[in-house]
């Protein structure tokens, strides 16, 4: 990460999948306001799995079971912050999504994902999440503008090795 930034922000995003749909949330405030994304946020005093479960419950009211880590993304210089974000997916959950103070949830058919109303990088890696792939990526930004990226799709076995090294949990 860059020396110019005081600290790295650690976060999670979780994508719930059912039939041919994905649950996205329209962020009303905070980081990503005005964009569609998966439920997520900053990791607090918890591990990434616990954060994924908590954030999804807080933002949508849905209880996630067995979220699967499928991606690790390093974001550089998003409004002068560097992030490490753990990407989860799950087809195991209970409850119906409901609006919260932070966001409005909506199921989208996989052919109708509003990439034009999402972060620019989502169209590059979200299809991997949906198609049950594993990946590690780096994206360089200037505020909200993506400058370049490096993405490596990997086998589940290679990803599990990387996950153990990266998470240290």
Buried (B, 14 or more C-beta within 10 A) or exposed (E): EEEEBEEBBBBBBBBBBEEEBBBBBBBBEEBBEEBBBBBBBBBEEEEBBBBBBBBBBBBBBBEBEEBBBBBBBBBBBBEEBBBBBBBBBBEEBEEEBEBBEBBBBBBBEBEEBEBEEBBBBBEBBBEBBBEEBBBBBBBBBEEEEBEEBEBEBBEEEEBEEBBEEBEEE
